[in-house]
Amino acid sequence: MSDRDLPPFRPLALGQTIACANQKGGVGKTTTVVNLAAYLALAGKRVLLVDLDPQGNATSGLGVDRGQLERSVYDAFVDGASLTDLAVPTPVGGLALVPSALGLAGAEVELAPLPQRERRLARLVPAAAEAYDYVFFDCPPSLGLLTVNALVAADSVLVPLQCEYYALEGLTHLIATLNLVRDHLNPRLEVKGIVLTMYDGRTNLSADVAAEVRHHFGERVFDTVVPRSVRLSEAPSFGLPICLYRPDSAGALAYRSLAEELLARDSGALGVGSAPVPTPHPDAKPVLDALVTGRFDGPESSAPQTGPDLGSALVPSPAEPRPATFATPREATPTTPEAQLFRQRETEESDTPREATATPPPAAPFVDQDPATEPDPFDRPSTTPLSTATIPHPASVRPVAERNQAVGGRP
């Protein structure tokens, strides 16, 4: 590898750049990066979110109308515009957004003939990392040129993983891509961690997938598990992160805990930093052996070491109650007419007293009768008199051959 192929030098004092990537769609990448960035901003961090997905879900999820924007991240790829100049404010103080645009869908075709096309984003990161503590890249659900640009520009990768089997299969291809990027483009790329999302405690599948992922990746998996939550699905329709929409919901509490855990890891309090994925256990199940290929040749994870005492409320002692460490979000306000109508109907339904419903009578107890005395369900009297039954008389039915000759058929 020549000096020209190495990524640009970045001092350690700069902010972290984290790519949220998984080529499997629908695993919660955008939901995770939007809400995690929002809680980090409420914790006092300067956060920049770069929406690299042409669908622009992170942009609309933060209440930014793409139709009213003159510039987007597309200008950064094509014209080399600064990320800080493209950033727009969001409803969360301390959180800025570089919005996406529909033109980003054709950026891969436009970048294909350009030299160093995989480093277009990496050249712009140092200037943005000087102004922000965290820079997040919301990657599209693919392993194309946009995702590769994010992996080359990032220090580490945050992998949201849905607690289902198909998501495990997709993790195999993602790890293979990470290995190729580390070998040829970005040797400093590390795995920030794996976040288990859409966990359903009512099913054995979610529990089994979570247990197997922790068995393979150990400390790389965050302790926080994001459950399935309707509020998390509703929040983007209001153009708000969950911390402003329903801060007391289960999804909000989960992402707040994830932000605390991420800050604690970065501070070294848990003795766990970003590191390559460890090799699998030799007794791991064959179905999941493909999740790690052994090409992550970094040191294996060891037992967590006791970190320095930060004296911060983010990591309280187990015996003390956890104090609030995040700024109190303002009241969520719907930003679209549809969202306002939805909120009005929701308020009216909650204020309207429900009518008392009559309690159904208890079912009669089942009595096991003797087969000899139990009535036959088919032994019922006929409701049609025998005299009016439409049963043809045998003498009136002609033979088949005679009927066929009458209608001109074969004898």
N, C-alpha and C positions, 0 to 999 in steps of 0.2 A: 504494500500500500504506500503510495507516494504522499508527499506533504500536501499536494493539491487535493487529494481525496479526503484528507482529514477535515472534520467539522471545524468551524471557526472557534478560536480560543475564547473562553468565557471565564472570567474570574469567579471564584467561589462566593464572593460577596453579592453576586447578582441574585435576583429572585429565581425561584424554581419554575421550570417549564414542564408541564405534565400533560401527556396525551391520553385522553380517555378513548380507548380503542377496543373494538371487538367487531370482526367482520360479520358476526351473526346479528341480524336485525331483531329489534324488539326485546332486547335484554335490559334496557334501562340506562343506556349510555347518556342520552340527553337529560333525562330526569336526574341522574346522579350528578352530572357535571354542573347543571344549573343550580340545584339545591345545595350541593357541597360548596360551590363558589359563593352562594349567598350567605351561608352560615360563616364561612371564613371571613367575609366582608363584615358581618355583624360582630365578629370577634376582634375587629380592628385591623385586619389585614387589607392591603391594597391588592385587588384581584382584577385580572383581565381575562375575559372569556372570549376566545376566538372561535366563531362558528364556521367550521369547514364543511358542513353537510349542505349540499345544494337544496335539500328540503327545507332548511332554515327553521327547524323546530325550536332550537335554542333561542333564536331571534324572536320568534313569535311568543315563546314561553316567557320571555321577559318584557312583553308588552311593546315591542318595537315593530312598527309597520314597515315591512320591506318595500312596499309600494311608494313610500314617501322618502326613501333614501336615495341620495345622489351617488354615494360611494359605498363600497363594501369590500370584503376581503378579496374579491375578484381583482380589485385594483392593486392589491398587494402582490398577487401572483403575476399579473401581466405587466404592470407598470412599475412595480417595486415601491409602491407607496408605503409610508411608515405605518406600523400598526397603531402607534399612539395617536397619529393624526386621524386614523379611521375610527377610533373608539368613540362610542356614543354612551351617554349616561343611561342608567337603568333605575327601576323603582327602589333598588337597594343602595344605600349610600356606601361608597367604597368599592362598588362593583361596576366595571365598565365592560362594554361589549363591542367587539368587532363583528358587525352583522354579516350574514350570508346574503347571497343573491341568486336568482335563477340562472344568471350567466355562468355561475360556477360549475354548472353541469357540463358545459363545454370546455372548461379550463384544461381538462386532461388532454383533449385533442389539440388545443393550442400550445400546450407545454411540451408535447411529444417531440417536436423537432428542435427544441431549444437545447443548448448545451447546459449541463449542470441543472437539469430540470428538477432533480430530486432535492436540490438545495435552495430553491427559490425562497422558501419560508425560513430556512435556517439563517440566511443572511440578515433577516429583519428582526430576529429574536433578541440579540444583545441589547439593542436600544430599548425594546419594550421591557426587558428584564431589569433594566436599571430603574424604571419608574414603578414597577409593581413587585409585590412579594411573591405572588403566584400568577402564572400564566397558564391557562387551561386551553387545550385544543379539543373541541368536540368533533371527533372524526366521523366520516360517513360509514355506513354499514357495508364496507367493502375493503379490499386490500389493494386499492388502486393507487394512482399517483398522488392524490390528495392525502391519503393516509400515510404513504411513505414519506411525504414531505413533513408531516407532523412527527413521525418517528425519528427522522433525521434531526429535526430541530429540537426535540424534547430531551430532557434529562432522564425522564422515567416514564413508565406507562402505568396507567390505572385501568384495570380490567374489570368492568362490571360483568357478572356472570349470573345468568338466570338459573334458578334451581330446577332445571329440567335436563333431560338427557341430550337433546339436540344441542343445547348450549355447550355441553362437554365436548361434543364432536367438533364444534366450531373452534374450541380452544386449541385443538391440535394444529390447525392451519395458522392460527395467530402466533403460536409459539414458534412454528417454523419460519414465519415471516420475521419475527423478532430476532431469531438467530441469524438470518441472512443480513438484516440491517446491522446487527452488531459486528458481523464478520467483515462487512465490506463498506459500510457507510458511516456508522456511528458506534464506535466501540465503547463509549461511555453510557450507552442506553441501558437502563436497569428497570426492573419491575418494582413499581411503587407498592403495589398490592393488588389483591383480588377482593372485590366487594360482592357478596352474595345478595342478589336482588330477587324481588318477587317471591319471597319465601312464604309458603303456605303451611303453617303448622298443623293443619288438619290432615295433611297427606303424608304418607310414608315416603313418597318419592322425594319431596323437598328435603326431608331429614336425611335420607340416604345420600343424595347428591352432596349436601353440605358436609356430611361426615367424610365422604370419599375425597372431596376437594381439600379439606383440612388434612386428611391423611397424606395426600400427595405433596401439598405445598406448605404445610405447617404454618410458620410465622408469616408467610407472605399473605395469608388470608386475614382480613380484618375481623376483629371480634364482633363488630357491629353487623347485624343482619337486617336488611331492609325488607319489611313485610309487604305483601300485597295491600294496597290501600286505594280506596275509591277517591279519597281526597287528593292523592298524588295525581290521579288522572284528571280530576276536575280543575286543578290549579292552572294549567296552561290555557284553558278557555277564558280565564280572567286576566291572562297576561301577567301572572304573578308567580313567584316561587312559593313553595309550601310554607316558608317562614312568615310570609305576609298574608297568605290565604287562610290557612288553618294551623297556627303554630302549636295547637294542643293536640293535633292528630297523631296517630301512631307513626305515620310516615315522616312527619316533621321531627318527632323525637328521635327517630332512627338516624336521620341525616344530621341532626345536631350532634348526636353521639359520634357519628362518623367524623365530623369535623373536629371534635375534641380529640378523638383517637389519632387523626392525622397530625394535628398539631403536637400531640404528645410524642409521636414517633419522630417527627422532625426535630423536636427539642432534645431527643435522646433519653427521655425519661423512661421509656420502656425498653431501652437497649436494643431496639429494632429499627434499622434504617433500610433504605432501599438497597436491595442486593439481588443478585441473580437467583432464579428459581432453583431450589435444591433438587438433587436427583431423587427419583422415587424410591420408596421403600422396596426391598427385594420381594416382600410378600404381598405387594399390591395386586389388585385384581387385574387379570389380563385385559378386560374391556377398557380399563383406564390407563393402561401402560402407554398408550399412544399420546397421552396428554403431555408427557415430557419425553424429549428425545435424547436427553443426556448431553446435548451440545452446549447447554449452559454450564460451562466449565469453571464457574466461580466457586468460592469456598462454600461448603455446606453450612447450613444454619446451625448455630450452637444454641445452648440454653441462654435465655435472656439474661443480660447482665444488669445489675442494679445501676441506674443512671443517677446523675446528680439531682439534688433536691432543687426544683425550680422555684419553690415558694409561690407557685401560681395556683389559682383556683381551678385551672383547667385539669389538674391532676390531683384531686384531693385524696387524703388518706382514706382507707376503707372505713375507718371508724367515724369519720366526720361526714355530715350530709353535704352533698354536692351543691355549692352555691351557684347562682346564675352568673355566667361568664359572657353572655352575649347581649348585645344591645337589644332593648325591647323594640320589636318591629311595630310600625304604625298600623292602624286599622286598614285591612284590605279593602280596596275600592275597586269595583268592577270598571273595566276600561272600555268595554264594548257594549252596544245596546242589548245584544243577546245575553251577555253576562249579567247586565243589570236586571233584565227581565227574569233570568234564572234566579238571581238572589232575591228579587221581590217575591216570586212564587214560593221560594224556599222559606222565607220569613213568614208569609201568610199561612203556609201549611203548619209551621211550627207553632204559631200563635192560635190556630183554630183548635178548640178542644175536640177530641175524638169522641164519637158517640159510643156509648156502652153497648157492646154486642151481647146478645143473649147467650148464655152458656148452653151448649148442646147437651141433651140428656145423655146420661151414661149408656154405653152400649150394653145390650143384654149379655149376660155371661154365657159362654159356650158350654154346652152340655153334650158330652159324648154319649150318644144313644147306642143301644144294642142294634147291630145290623139286622137282626130278625124283626125288630119292632119299628125300625126307622122307615118312614114312608119313602117309597120310590119316587124320585122327582119326575120320572117319565110316565108314572101311572096317574095321568090326569084325564078327566073327562073331556071329550072332544067338544069344541064350541060350535062346530058345524053339523047340522042334522044330517043323518045318513042319507035322507031322501034327496037332499040338494047337493050332495057331493058330486063333483065332476069327474066321475070314474067311468070311462067308456065300457060298454058291455062287450064281452069277448066276441059275440057274434057279429058286432058291427065293425070289427077291425079286420080289414082285408089283408091278405098276404102281401109281403114285400114285393114279390115279383109282379103281382097284379097292379099294385100302386105304381110301380115304375113304368109299366106299359101304358097306364092311363095318362101319364104325364110325358110320354114320348121318350122315356129313358130305356136303359138296357134291361132285358128280362132277367 
